[in-house]
Structure formats: structure tokens, C-alpha cells
Amino acid sequence: MATPTDSTRQGGSRRARRALLAAAATALYCWAAAAAVAGPHSTRLAYAPGEIVPIPAAIPHEEGDMVDRRIVPNLRWIARRFPIYVTDGYSGKLPDGEHVGCRGCHVRRSDHYNGLAVDIVPLRWSGKCDRHWRGITRLARWAERRQNRPLPPFRWVGYNGDSGHGCGHHLHLSWEHAPARKFQLAEWVEVFPVRRQSVAPHPRPGRNGSGDKAPRRPRGGVSQTQTGGVSPRGD
């Protein structure tokens, strides 16, 4: 039989554990809230040699899409936290002469021509601004809290308020980089550091995670007709 002293100690221990759990939960909530409204806490310049590579299967994307390999870790991080589907990355010729990406979809000085931009829609795209776009809207706000004030490492964020972009259309993300000619690799790219981590596998063609038929998605990028508003530097 427990003595009063033992009961007092056990009660104190339980209260201490509850207090620690509450503190941990509060810290986690604060971290999640901060992450939801702010971009990366730090960035760095990646001077590693660039290369146009296929987007990994772990990042949901249109078949054949490619990007500069230096932004792949950032895309993995984003895909793990937001319900994205990449519709276009690099747009241009490969060394063997093959053309990848959407032809005629991007403006003259688009970052797509350097492999440092992606067009994004929800995993469950419907062609209209509905609940499936909530995650994409959160991502856009995470990357740019104020219109035309993208947070590092992003060079330009195209979404609501930008011509040819927005909820129901698509989100554009460009990474900051050294000046580079069309179809040339930049000397450096600004990225946010991430740890190596696993992500959800790419849905099998024609199916989603629940076994239902996959929703329709725009194929081969999204046309960027500029009809007004702020002219993007990279779409």
C-alpha cells in the first residue's frame, strides 16, 4: 500500500510529465504556426555545378518534367508539406537536342529556361478555385507574405494578383540565381538548406492514394498570357 509520501511523489511526477508534454505541445504549435506564415529561416548560395535532371518520382509531377538539380532538395521539402503537383519545370533543349517542357508557355526571360522555376497546381486539380487549392494558397503565402515581396530564396512568386496566375490557375515559384542566358545554367542558385528526408511516393499513373481514378490535371505546363498586372521576372 502506497504511503502518503509515495502518493505525493507520484502525483508530483504526473504533474511534471503533464507540464512537460504541455510545454512541448505549445512549442510544436508555435513552430507550426510560424512555419505556416513565414518562409525559410535561412538560405545559402549553392555553387555546385548545375545540371538539368528529371524531377524525382517522390515529387508529384507531369511525366518528363525536369529542373536544375540544385533545387530538387527544396522541392522535396515542399512536396512533403504541401499537396503539390508540378506541371512544368525546365523548358528548353537538352544537350542531345530533345526539347522538354512546355513550348511557348513562358515569357521571354523566364526562369523556366534555366531550370530554376516550377509551375504548381494541387494534387487534386479541378480547374476552379475550390478547397483543393487551400494547400497551394498556404504555400504561396509561405513564400510571399506581401505582393511582389517574395521571401528568400524565391526570386518571383506568381499567384493571386498576378496576371495568368492564381487560385484555380497555377502557382509559379522561381529561385533566385546568378544572371544567366536563356538555356544556360546559372553559376549559383539561392536555396534553403534541408536535411535529407523521405517523401510520399508519386501516385501511380491513373490512380490516387485511395485507389480512385486520378483527377484531371493540366498537361505540359500552363499558358502564361500576360494581359496586365505586374510583369513577372520568371514565368
For each residue, the residues with C-beta under 8 A, 3 or more apart:
1:
2: 6 7 10
3: 6 7
4: 7 8
5: 8 9
6: 2 3 9 10
7: 2 3 4 10 11
8: 4 5 11 12
9: 5 6 12 13
10: 2 6 7 13 14
11: 7 8 14 15
12: 8 9 15 16
13: 9 10 16 17
14: 10 11 17 18
15: 11 12 18 19
16: 12 13 19 20
17: 13 14 20 21
18: 14 15 21 22
19: 15 16 22 23
20: 16 17 23 24
21: 17 18 24 25
22: 18 19 25 26
23: 19 20 26 27
24: 20 21 27 28
25: 21 22 28 29
26: 22 23 29 30
27: 23 24 30 31
28: 24 25 31 32
29: 25 26 32 33
30: 26 27 33 34
31: 27 28 34 35
32: 28 29 35 36
33: 29 30 36 37
34: 30 31 37 38
35: 31 32 38 142
36: 32 33 138 142
37: 33 34 141 142 145
38: 34 35 41 142 145 151
39: 142 143 144 145 151 152 154 192
40: 43 151 152 153 192
41: 38 192
42: 192 193
43: 40 152 153 190 191 192 193
44: 190 191 192 193
45: 188 189 190 191
46: 70 188 189 190 191
47: 187 188
48: 70
49: 185
50: 68 69 70 115 185 186 189
51: 68 69 185
52: 66 67 68 69 90 94 100 115 185
53: 66 67 68 69 72
54: 64 65 66
55: 59 61 65 66 67 72 75 86 89
56: 59 72 76
57: 201 202
58: 76 79 198 199 200 201 202
59: 55 56 72 75 76 79 84 86 199 202
60: 79 84 85 86 123 202 203
61: 55 65 85 86 87 89 202
62: 65 85 86 87 88 217 219 220 221
63: 205
64: 54 100
65: 54 55 61 62 86 87 88 89 90 100 101
66: 52 53 54 55 89 90 100 101 115
67: 52 53 55 71 72 75 89 90 115 116 118
68: 50 51 52 53 71 90 114 115 116 185 186 189
69: 50 51 52 53 72
70: 46 48 50 189 191
71: 67 68 74 75 115 116 175 189 191
72: 53 55 56 59 67 69 75 76
73: 76 77 191 194 196
74: 71 77 78 153 175 191 192 194
75: 55 59 67 71 72 78 79 86 118
76: 56 58 59 72 73 79 80 194 197 199
77: 73 74 80 81 192 194 197
78: 74 75 81 82 84 139
79: 58 59 60 75 76 82 84 199 200
80: 76 77 197 199 200
81: 77 78
82: 78 79 135 136 138 139
83: 122 123 124 132 135 136
84: 59 60 78 79 120 121 122 123 135 136 139
85: 60 61 62 120 121 122 123 125 217
86: 55 59 60 61 62 65 75 89 118 119 120
87: 61 62 65 119 120 121 170 217 218 219 220 221 222
88: 62 65 91 101 102 105 112 118 119 220 221 222
89: 55 61 65 66 67 86 101 112 115 117 118 119
90: 52 65 66 67 68 100 101 112 113 114 115
91: 88 100 101 102 103 105 106 110 112 113 221
92: 99 100 101 112 113 115 182 183
93: 97 98 99 100 183
94: 52 97 98 99 100
95:
96:
97: 93 94
98: 93 94
99: 92 93 94 103
100: 52 64 65 66 90 91 92 93 94
101: 65 66 88 89 90 91 92 105 112 220 221
102: 88 91 105 106 220 221 222 223
103: 91 99
104: 223
105: 88 91 101 102 112 220 221 222 223 224
106: 91 102 110 112 113 221 224 235
107: 110 224 226 231 232 235
108:
109: 113 182 233 234
110: 91 106 107 113 117 224 234 235
111: 114 116 117 155 156 174 175 177 233 234 235
112: 88 89 90 91 92 101 105 106 115 117 119 234 235
113: 90 91 92 106 109 110 182 183
114: 68 90 111 117 177 180 182 183 184 185 186
115: 50 52 66 67 68 71 89 90 92 112 185
116: 67 68 71 111 155 174 175 177 186 189 234
117: 89 110 111 112 114 172 173 174 175 234 235
118: 67 75 86 88 89 172 173
119: 86 87 88 89 112 170 171 172 221 222 235
120: 84 85 86 87 136 139 170 171 172 173
121: 84 85 87 125 136 170 171 217 218 222
122: 83 84 85 125 126 132 133 135 136
123: 60 83 84 85 132 203 208 215
124: 83 132 208 215
125: 85 121 122 132 215 216 217 218
126: 122 130 132 215 216
127: 168 216 218
128: 168
129: 133 166 167 168
130: 126 133 168
131: 134
132: 83 122 123 124 125 126 135
133: 122 129 130 136 137 167 168
134: 131 137 138
135: 82 83 84 122 132 138 139
136: 82 83 84 120 121 122 133 139 140 167 171
137: 133 134 140 141 159 160 167
138: 36 82 134 135 141 142
139: 78 82 84 120 135 136 142 143 171
140: 136 137 143 144 157 159 160 171
141: 37 137 138 144 145
142: 35 36 37 38 39 138 139
143: 39 139 140 150 151 154 157 173
144: 39 140 141 147 148 149 150 151 154 157 159
145: 37 38 39 141 149 151
146: 149
147: 144 161 230
148: 144 230
149: 144 145 146
150: 143 144 154 155 156 157
151: 38 39 40 143 144 145 154
152: 39 40 43 176 190 192
153: 40 43 74 175 176 189 190 191 192
154: 39 143 144 150 151 157 173 174 175 176
155: 111 116 150 174 175 176 177 190 233 234
156: 111 150 172 174 232 233 234 235
157: 140 143 144 150 154 171 172 173 174
158: 162 164 165 170 171 172 173 232 235
159: 137 140 144 162 165 166 167 171 172
160: 137 140 165 166 167
161: 147 166 229 230
162: 158 159 165 166 172 229 230 232
163: 225 226 227 228 229 230
164: 158 169 222 223 224 225 226 227 235
165: 158 159 160 162 169 170 171 172 235
166: 129 159 160 161 162 169 170
167: 129 133 136 137 159 160
168: 127 128 129 130 133
169: 164 165 166 222
170: 87 119 120 121 158 165 166 218 222
171: 119 120 121 136 139 140 157 158 159 165
172: 117 118 119 120 156 157 158 159 162 165 232 234 235
173: 117 118 120 143 154 157 158
174: 111 116 117 154 155 156 157 232 233 234 235
175: 71 74 111 116 117 153 154 155 189 190 191
176: 152 153 154 155 189 190
177: 111 114 116 155 180 186 188 189 190
178: 186 187 188 189
179: 186
180: 114 177 184 185 186 187
181: 184
182: 92 109 113 114
183: 92 93 113 114
184: 114 180 181
185: 49 50 51 52 68 114 115 180
186: 50 68 114 116 177 178 179 180 189
187: 47 178 180
188: 45 46 47 177 178
189: 45 46 50 68 70 71 116 153 175 176 177 178 186
190: 43 44 45 46 152 153 155 175 176 177
191: 43 44 45 46 70 71 73 74 153 175
192: 39 40 41 42 43 44 74 77 152 153
193: 42 43 44
194: 73 74 76 77 197
195:
196: 73
197: 76 77 80 194
198: 58
199: 58 59 76 79 80
200: 58 79 80 209
201: 57 58
202: 57 58 59 60 61
203: 60 123 207 208 209 214
204: 207
205: 63 214
206: 213 214
207: 203 204 211 212 213 214
208: 123 124 203 211 212 213 214 215
209: 200 203
210:
211: 207 208
212: 207 208
213: 206 207 208
214: 203 205 206 207 208 217
215: 123 124 125 126 208
216: 125 126 127
217: 62 85 87 121 125 214
218: 87 121 125 127 170 221 222
219: 62 87
220: 62 87 88 101 102 105
221: 62 87 88 91 101 102 105 106 119 218
222: 87 88 102 105 119 121 164 169 170 218
223: 102 104 105 164
224: 105 106 107 110 164 235
225: 163 164
226: 107 163 164 229 231 232
227: 163 164
228: 163
229: 161 162 163 226
230: 147 148 161 162 163
231: 107 226
232: 107 156 158 162 172 174 226 235
233: 109 111 155 156 174
234: 109 110 111 112 116 117 155 156 172 174
235: 106 107 110 111 112 117 119 156 158 164 165 172 174 224 232
